[in-house]
Structures are given as structure tokens and as C-alpha cells.
Amino acid sequence: MPTQLGKHFWPDFSFVYGVRVDYLSPTFYFTDLIIIFLCFFWIFESRKKIKIKFNIKIFLFLSLFLFLILGISLSKSPGSGLYGLVKLLEFLILFFYTAKNFRNLNKKIIFSTIFAGVLFESLLSLAQYVSQSSLNGIFYFFGERSFNSQTPGVADATLNGQLVLRPYGTFPHPNVLAAYLYISLYSLLLIFPRIEIKFKKLFLWLILAIGTIALFATLSRIVIFVWACSALSYLIFLFWKKTRIGFLKKINYVFLFLILIFIVLSFFTIPVFQRFAQTSFSDESLVQREQLVNDSLEMYGNNPLFGTGLNNFLINLPSIEKKQKQSFYLQPVHNIFLLALSELGIPGFLYLSGFVVYVFLKIRKQKKLLILFSGIIALGLFDHYFFTLQQGQILFSLTMGAFLSSTKKIG
């Protein structure tokens, strides 16, 4: 999942005012190939078991599909909309596959790959942070892009008046890297109480520590805050549960103490502390996000029923900003709900909200999963990568599918 290795294509609709826009570029990723094979063999193996019964869920899915087709046909760029529809269908299939099969998959293999992914991305991103550039070489084939502190548009942060390059790992942006680390680290945290061998506990602790340091090195404020809250909430829940049933091993006391100390010390390391301390409402990132929120609401107001059409936010953004005489930002609004509202209108917003509520109701009694679910939704309120970038879409599809698969009955 961490790799973003792929081939980009640049049709006319991927240009806005002559500028190539990555978000609009049809791209065939290596992970697309994996998903295609995965879904093909799943459908082939299940072909005799598939029984489609017309019910409310099938009706909602078909109505959503027809609504999207109609909205795309009325949009400024039907080509961009059709590409967005293909990607949406791809990740819906991945979501359904995960929801139906995650309970039956080999958990040792899954968590072993999470171990490997966190270790690889953490070491790579820390090396990038130290060198203040990409490492290049063989890491290109893992999806690392070439960049340094002088690369136009590179993500950086100002610490004590100096620009510091934020590491990317093999992701398109440090915030996506941070989200990947957060979801992976919390997933590993879930299995900690089940590990009996002390050596394995020590190794898991080491991975959690390295991964947390790498997450903090991304300087992604929202993800750092969400990870700290999630880890603390999980540990409080674990402590309360063990105490309530009168059984708390000494190792859990030690584990709780070490995690709390580590979070406090890590949060108050100089770069992270400065990153939070220097935050103000005049920050360019906050001003930009506020502007994009206003732009998205105006797009919604112009067409509350169909919005701009799927994957057409950036196509319509220049005309909105030009009319308002604002600075020119070619980025999606940093909120998945507002993005759905502006691109798909009220029906799309209701579909997304209904889906989130449905997943919540399914896992509401599983407190440990609810913590991660809340963290993911919180990230979706402050960024867009779960809907606009390949790795974010994979993360969202897999986690939501895994949440539903954790229930006894998948409806």
C-alpha cells in the first residue's frame, strides 16, 4: 500500500489554465494492478455464490450511480468526471471485498506487512528529514519522488525563522504519510495485549516508537494531535477494562507508563513544540483552507442539486477565485464532506453522511475500533486525501471495509 509508483497520462481535462494538475491526471498505479487481480479472483471464486437480490441497498447503489452519471453529463469536464467515476467504482469494489473477507484473512500476514510498511516508511522519512531531500536511487521504484528544499511547491514548515523540509516517504504529501503511519500504528497498538512473548512485545514497542518519531517528523499538526488523542484514549480504555475485571498484569502498567512518557516527551521535542506554538490564524495554510471552504460553499450554492459534477471541483475553482479576486489555489477543499457537497450537491452529501453513520452504528459497541474511526473522520474534516489521492483512497476503503467486517453480520 505505501507505494505510489504509477504512470501518469495528461489528457486535455488534466490541464487548468495550461497548468498540469496531478489530481486530474489519469494514472495507472501498481496498486491498481494489485486491486484488479484481487477483485478478479474474488469474483471468479465467488461466482457461484453470488445471488443478487433487489433490496434497499441495491436501490441506493443504482440510484447513486445514475445520479453520478447525470451530474457528470452536466459538468464542465465529463472526461474528468468519468475518470473519477472509474476510480470510485474501483474503491467501492475494494471496500466490499474487505468488508466481506477481512475476518477470514490471515491476520499474521496482514500485521507482518503493516510491521514492514511502518518500519520502511519510518526509516525512509527520517532519512529524508535529516538529509532535507529525497534519497533517490532504488527508492524511486517504491514510489519516492525526487525533491529537495528548493523544489517549487515542496511542503515545508517554518521553525524559528528557518524553512524545514517535511518528509514525504513514498507518499505524495507529508500529511498522507502521517495518516498512513497513524492508521498503521493504531492497528499495531490493537494487537499489543494479544502478544504473549516478551521479545515480540519489545519489538512491537520499538516499531511503535520509531513510527511515532517518524509521524512527528512529518510535522502534520492534525495527525499528530489525532494520534496522541487516539493512543491516550486507547490506553485509558485498556487500563479501565483491565481494572474493572480485576486483572491487570504488571506489563500493562509498564506499557501504559512508557507510552504516556513517550507521548509527552515526543510532543515537547523542539521541532514539534515549535510547530504547534507558532500556529496562528494568519498562517498561509489556514488562510488557504478558509478560502477553499468559502469557494466550495459558493460552488454548492451555484448548483445545490448536482454540484460541479464528480471530480470537477478543480475545474470550476479558477472561475470562482477569479470572480472573487482571490489568490489562485489549485487544491481541493480540505474537507471530504464539503468536497462531496460541492461536487455532488445535497444528494452526494447525504450519501456520504449516511455511509459514515451506517459504519458508526455497526461498530459503536466496539470502543477500540470507534477510537480509530473517530480519528479517521477527524482527519477527513481537515484534509481531502481520502477522496482525491490513490493512497488515501486505499486507506479509506480498507479501514471502512475492515470496520464492517469486524461485525458479525455484514449487511
C-alpha positions as CSV (number, residue, x, y, z in Angstrom):
1,M,0.0,0.0,0.0
2,P,2.7,2.6,0.7
3,T,4.0,2.8,-2.9
4,Q,2.7,5.4,-5.4
5,L,4.6,4.0,-8.3
6,G,2.5,4.7,-11.4
7,K,2.2,6.0,-15.0
8,H,0.6,9.4,-15.4
9,F,-1.4,10.5,-18.5
10,W,-2.2,14.1,-19.4
11,P,-5.4,14.5,-21.5
12,D,-6.8,18.0,-22.0
13,F,-9.0,17.8,-18.9
14,S,-6.0,17.4,-16.7
15,F,-4.9,20.9,-17.5
16,V,-6.3,24.0,-15.8
17,Y,-5.4,27.3,-17.5
18,G,-2.4,25.5,-19.1
19,V,-1.2,24.1,-15.8
20,R,-0.9,20.3,-15.3
21,V,-2.8,19.2,-12.3
22,D,-1.8,15.9,-10.7
23,Y,-5.3,15.5,-9.1
24,L,-6.9,15.4,-12.6
25,S,-4.3,13.2,-14.3
26,P,-5.5,9.7,-15.1
27,T,-2.9,7.5,-13.5
28,F,-2.4,3.7,-13.6
29,Y,-0.7,2.7,-10.3
30,F,1.0,-0.5,-9.4
31,T,-1.6,-0.8,-6.6
32,D,-4.4,-0.6,-9.3
33,L,-2.9,-3.8,-10.8
34,I,-3.0,-5.5,-7.4
35,I,-6.6,-4.4,-6.8
36,I,-7.7,-5.6,-10.3
37,F,-6.2,-9.1,-9.7
38,L,-7.6,-9.2,-6.2
39,C,-11.1,-8.4,-7.3
40,F,-10.9,-10.6,-10.4
41,F,-10.0,-13.7,-8.4
42,W,-12.6,-12.8,-5.7
43,I,-15.4,-12.5,-8.2
44,F,-14.2,-15.7,-10.0
45,E,-14.1,-17.7,-6.8
46,S,-17.5,-16.4,-5.7
47,R,-19.3,-16.5,-9.0
48,K,-21.5,-19.5,-8.0
49,K,-22.3,-18.0,-4.6
50,I,-23.3,-14.6,-5.9
51,K,-27.1,-14.0,-5.5
52,I,-28.2,-10.5,-6.2
53,K,-31.5,-9.7,-4.5
54,F,-33.1,-6.3,-5.2
55,N,-33.4,-4.5,-1.8
56,I,-33.0,-1.0,-0.5
57,K,-29.2,-1.2,-0.6
58,I,-29.2,-2.2,-4.3
59,F,-31.7,0.6,-5.0
60,L,-29.5,3.1,-3.2
61,F,-26.4,2.0,-5.1
62,L,-28.1,2.1,-8.5
63,S,-29.7,5.5,-7.8
64,L,-26.3,6.8,-6.7
65,F,-24.7,5.5,-9.9
66,L,-27.5,7.1,-12.1
67,F,-27.2,10.4,-10.2
68,L,-23.4,10.5,-10.7
69,I,-23.8,9.8,-14.4
70,L,-26.4,12.6,-14.8
71,G,-24.2,15.0,-12.8
72,I,-21.1,14.2,-14.9
73,S,-23.1,14.7,-18.1
74,L,-24.0,18.3,-16.9
75,S,-20.4,19.1,-15.7
76,K,-17.8,21.3,-17.3
77,S,-15.5,18.3,-17.8
78,P,-17.3,15.0,-18.4
79,G,-13.9,13.3,-19.1
80,S,-12.6,14.2,-15.7
81,G,-15.9,13.1,-14.2
82,L,-15.8,9.7,-15.9
83,Y,-12.3,9.1,-14.7
84,G,-13.5,10.0,-11.2
85,L,-16.4,7.5,-11.6
86,V,-14.0,4.7,-12.6
87,K,-11.9,5.3,-9.5
88,L,-14.9,5.5,-7.3
89,L,-16.1,2.1,-8.6
90,E,-12.7,0.6,-8.1
91,F,-12.5,1.6,-4.5
92,L,-16.1,0.6,-3.8
93,I,-15.2,-2.9,-5.0
94,L,-12.1,-2.9,-2.8
95,F,-14.3,-1.7,0.1
96,F,-16.9,-4.5,-0.5
97,Y,-14.1,-7.1,-0.8
98,T,-12.6,-6.0,2.5
99,A,-16.0,-5.9,4.3
100,K,-16.8,-9.5,3.1
101,N,-13.4,-11.1,3.6
102,F,-11.3,-9.3,6.2
103,R,-12.4,-11.5,9.0
104,N,-11.2,-14.6,7.2
105,L,-7.8,-13.3,6.1
106,N,-4.6,-14.4,7.7
107,K,-4.0,-11.8,10.4
108,K,-0.4,-12.7,11.0
109,I,0.4,-11.9,7.3
110,I,-1.6,-8.7,7.5
111,F,0.1,-7.4,10.6
112,S,3.5,-8.6,9.4
113,T,3.1,-6.4,6.3
114,I,2.0,-3.5,8.5
115,F,5.2,-4.0,10.6
116,A,7.3,-3.9,7.4
117,G,5.5,-0.9,6.0
118,V,5.8,1.2,9.1
119,L,9.5,0.3,9.6
120,F,10.3,1.0,5.9
121,E,8.4,4.3,5.7
122,S,9.6,5.5,9.1
123,L,13.3,4.9,8.3
124,L,13.0,6.4,4.8
125,S,11.1,9.5,6.1
126,L,13.6,10.1,8.9
127,A,16.4,9.9,6.5
128,Q,14.7,12.4,4.2
129,Y,14.2,14.7,7.2
130,V,17.9,14.6,8.1
131,S,19.1,15.0,4.6
132,Q,16.4,17.5,3.7
133,S,15.9,15.8,0.4
134,S,14.7,12.6,-1.2
135,L,17.2,9.7,-1.2
136,N,16.5,8.8,-4.9
137,G,18.2,5.7,-6.4
138,I,16.3,2.5,-5.8
139,F,13.6,4.2,-3.7
140,Y,12.2,5.6,-7.0
141,F,10.8,2.1,-7.7
142,F,9.0,2.2,-4.3
143,G,7.3,5.5,-5.3
144,E,9.6,8.1,-3.9
145,R,9.5,11.3,-5.8
146,S,12.6,13.4,-6.3
147,F,12.6,16.6,-4.3
148,N,14.8,18.9,-2.1
149,S,14.3,22.0,-0.1
150,Q,14.5,24.1,-3.3
151,T,11.8,22.2,-5.2
152,P,8.9,24.5,-6.1
153,G,5.8,23.7,-4.1
154,V,7.5,21.3,-1.8
155,A,5.9,21.0,1.7
156,D,7.9,22.8,4.4
157,A,7.5,24.3,7.8
158,T,9.0,27.4,9.4
159,L,10.8,26.7,12.6
160,N,12.4,29.7,14.3
161,G,12.5,31.6,11.0
162,Q,14.1,28.7,9.1
163,L,12.4,26.6,6.5
164,V,12.5,22.9,7.2
165,L,11.5,20.3,4.6
166,R,8.9,17.9,5.7
167,P,9.5,14.2,4.7
168,Y,7.3,12.5,2.1
169,G,8.4,8.9,2.4
170,T,6.8,7.3,-0.7
171,F,3.7,9.4,-0.5
172,P,2.5,12.5,-2.5
173,H,2.4,14.7,0.6
174,P,3.7,14.6,4.3
175,N,0.1,14.7,5.5
176,V,-0.8,11.5,3.7
177,L,2.4,9.8,5.1
178,A,1.3,10.9,8.5
179,A,-2.2,9.5,8.1
180,Y,-0.7,6.2,6.9
181,L,1.5,6.0,9.9
182,Y,-1.3,6.9,12.3
183,I,-3.7,4.2,11.0
184,S,-0.9,1.6,10.9
185,L,0.4,2.4,14.3
186,Y,-3.1,2.3,15.9
187,S,-3.7,-1.1,14.1
188,L,-0.5,-2.4,15.7
189,L,-1.5,-1.0,19.1
190,L,-4.6,-3.1,18.9
191,I,-2.7,-6.3,18.9
192,F,-0.3,-5.4,21.7
193,P,-2.3,-7.1,24.5
194,R,-2.6,-10.3,22.5
195,I,1.2,-10.8,22.3
196,E,2.5,-13.1,25.0
197,I,6.2,-13.4,24.1
198,K,8.2,-10.6,25.7
199,F,10.6,-10.4,22.8
200,K,7.7,-9.7,20.4
201,K,6.3,-7.1,22.8
202,L,9.7,-5.4,22.9
203,F,9.9,-5.5,19.1
204,L,6.4,-4.1,18.7
205,W,7.2,-1.3,21.2
206,L,10.3,-0.4,19.1
207,I,8.2,-0.2,16.0
208,L,5.6,2.0,17.7
209,A,8.4,4.3,19.0
210,I,10.1,4.6,15.6
211,G,6.8,5.1,13.8
212,T,5.7,7.8,16.3
213,I,9.0,9.6,15.8
214,A,8.6,9.5,12.1
215,L,5.0,10.7,12.3
216,F,6.1,13.7,14.4
217,A,8.9,14.4,11.8
218,T,6.1,15.0,9.2
219,L,5.1,18.0,11.3
220,S,1.5,17.3,10.4
221,R,-0.3,19.0,13.2
222,I,-3.7,17.5,12.8
223,V,-2.4,13.9,12.5
224,I,0.0,14.3,15.5
225,F,-2.9,15.6,17.6
226,V,-5.2,12.8,16.5
227,W,-2.6,10.1,17.1
228,A,-1.8,11.5,20.6
229,C,-5.6,11.6,21.4
230,S,-6.2,8.1,20.0
231,A,-3.2,6.4,21.7
232,L,-4.2,8.1,25.0
233,S,-7.9,7.1,24.6
234,Y,-6.9,3.5,23.8
235,L,-4.6,3.2,26.8
236,I,-7.2,4.7,29.2
237,F,-9.8,2.2,27.8
238,L,-7.4,-0.7,28.2
239,F,-6.5,0.4,31.7
240,W,-10.1,0.8,32.7
241,K,-11.2,-2.5,31.2
242,K,-8.4,-4.5,32.9
243,T,-9.0,-2.8,36.2
244,R,-12.8,-3.3,36.0
245,I,-12.4,-7.0,35.7
246,G,-9.8,-7.1,38.4
247,F,-6.9,-8.3,36.2
248,L,-4.1,-6.0,35.3
249,K,-0.7,-7.5,34.6
250,K,2.4,-5.6,35.5
251,I,3.4,-5.4,31.9
252,N,0.4,-3.3,31.2
253,Y,1.3,-0.9,33.9
254,V,4.8,-0.6,32.4
255,F,3.4,-0.3,28.9
256,L,1.0,2.4,29.9
257,F,3.7,4.4,31.8
258,L,6.2,4.1,28.9
259,I,3.6,5.2,26.3
260,L,2.5,8.2,28.3
261,I,6.0,9.3,28.9
262,F,7.0,8.8,25.3
263,I,4.0,10.8,24.0
264,V,4.7,13.7,26.4
265,L,8.4,13.8,25.6
266,S,7.9,13.4,21.9
267,F,5.2,16.2,21.8
268,F,7.5,18.6,23.5
269,T,10.6,17.9,21.4
270,I,11.7,21.2,20.0
271,P,10.5,20.9,16.3
272,V,7.1,19.6,17.2
273,F,6.6,22.1,20.0
274,Q,7.6,25.0,17.8
275,R,5.3,23.8,15.0
276,F,2.3,24.0,17.4
277,A,3.5,27.1,19.2
278,Q,3.9,29.1,16.0
279,T,0.4,28.2,14.7
280,S,-1.8,31.3,14.2
281,F,-4.9,32.1,12.2
282,S,-2.7,34.1,9.8
283,D,-0.8,31.0,8.7
284,E,-0.9,30.6,4.9
285,S,-2.2,27.1,5.2
286,L,-5.1,28.2,7.4
287,V,-5.9,31.2,5.2
288,Q,-5.8,28.9,2.2
289,R,-8.1,26.4,3.8
290,E,-10.6,29.0,4.8
291,Q,-10.7,30.4,1.3
292,L,-11.2,26.9,-0.2
293,V,-14.1,26.3,2.2
294,N,-15.8,29.5,1.0
295,D,-15.2,28.5,-2.6
296,S,-16.7,25.1,-2.0
297,L,-19.8,26.7,-0.4
298,E,-20.2,29.0,-3.4
299,M,-19.9,26.1,-5.8
300,Y,-22.6,24.3,-3.8
301,G,-24.8,27.5,-3.9
302,N,-24.5,27.7,-7.7
303,N,-25.9,24.1,-8.1
304,P,-27.2,22.6,-4.9
305,L,-28.7,19.6,-6.6
306,F,-25.8,18.2,-8.8
307,G,-22.9,20.3,-7.7
308,T,-20.0,20.8,-10.1
309,G,-20.0,17.1,-11.0
310,L,-17.8,14.3,-9.8
311,N,-14.0,15.2,-9.9
312,N,-14.8,18.7,-11.2
313,F,-14.0,20.8,-8.2
314,L,-10.6,22.0,-9.5
315,I,-12.1,22.6,-13.0
316,N,-14.5,25.1,-11.5
317,L,-12.2,26.6,-8.9
318,P,-10.4,29.2,-11.1
319,S,-13.6,30.9,-12.2
320,I,-14.8,31.2,-8.6
321,E,-11.5,32.6,-7.3
322,K,-11.2,34.9,-10.3
323,K,-14.6,36.3,-9.7
324,Q,-13.8,36.9,-6.0
325,K,-10.4,38.3,-7.0
326,Q,-8.6,35.9,-4.6
327,S,-5.2,34.3,-4.7
328,F,-5.1,31.3,-7.1
329,Y,-5.0,27.9,-5.3
330,L,-5.4,24.7,-7.3
331,Q,-6.2,22.4,-4.4
332,P,-9.4,20.6,-3.4
333,V,-11.2,21.9,-0.3
334,H,-9.6,20.3,2.8
335,N,-12.8,18.6,4.0
336,I,-14.3,15.4,2.5
337,F,-17.9,16.4,3.4
338,L,-17.6,19.8,1.8
339,L,-15.9,18.2,-1.2
340,A,-18.9,15.9,-1.6
341,L,-21.3,18.8,-1.1
342,S,-19.6,21.0,-3.8
343,E,-19.1,18.2,-6.4
344,L,-22.3,16.1,-5.8
345,G,-24.7,18.6,-4.2
346,I,-27.1,17.7,-1.4
347,P,-27.7,14.0,-2.6
348,G,-24.0,13.3,-2.6
349,F,-23.5,14.8,0.8
350,L,-26.4,12.8,2.2
351,Y,-25.0,9.6,0.7
352,L,-21.6,10.2,2.3
353,S,-23.1,11.2,5.7
354,G,-25.4,8.2,5.6
355,F,-22.5,5.9,4.9
356,V,-20.5,7.3,7.8
357,V,-23.4,7.0,10.2
358,Y,-24.0,3.4,9.0
359,V,-20.4,2.4,9.8
360,F,-20.6,4.1,13.1
361,L,-23.8,2.3,14.1
362,K,-22.2,-1.0,13.1
363,I,-19.1,-0.6,15.4
364,R,-20.5,1.7,18.1
365,K,-20.2,-1.1,20.7
366,Q,-16.5,-1.8,19.8
367,K,-14.8,1.0,21.6
368,K,-11.3,0.3,20.4
369,L,-12.4,0.5,16.8
370,L,-14.5,3.5,17.5
371,I,-11.4,5.4,18.5
372,L,-9.8,4.8,15.2
373,F,-13.0,5.5,13.3
374,S,-13.3,8.9,15.1
375,G,-9.7,9.7,14.2
376,I,-10.2,9.0,10.5
377,I,-13.3,11.1,10.4
378,A,-11.5,13.9,12.2
379,L,-8.7,13.8,9.6
380,G,-11.4,13.9,6.8
381,L,-12.7,17.1,8.3
382,F,-9.3,18.8,7.8
383,D,-8.0,17.3,4.6
384,H,-9.1,15.7,1.3
385,Y,-6.6,12.9,0.5
386,F,-9.1,10.1,1.5
387,F,-11.1,11.1,-1.6
388,T,-8.5,12.6,-4.0
389,L,-5.3,10.6,-3.8
390,Q,-4.7,7.0,-4.6
391,Q,-3.1,6.0,-1.3
392,G,-5.6,8.0,0.7
393,Q,-8.5,6.2,-1.2
394,I,-6.9,2.8,-0.4
395,L,-6.6,3.7,3.3
396,F,-10.2,4.8,3.5
397,S,-11.6,1.8,1.6
398,L,-9.6,-0.7,3.6
399,T,-10.3,0.7,7.0
400,M,-14.0,1.2,6.4
401,G,-14.3,-2.3,5.0
402,A,-12.3,-3.7,7.9
403,F,-14.7,-1.9,10.3
404,L,-17.7,-3.5,8.8
405,S,-16.0,-6.9,8.6
406,S,-15.5,-6.7,12.4
407,T,-19.2,-7.0,12.9
408,K,-20.8,-10.5,13.0
409,K,-23.1,-9.8,10.1
410,I,-22.2,-7.8,7.0
411,G,-25.3,-6.3,5.5
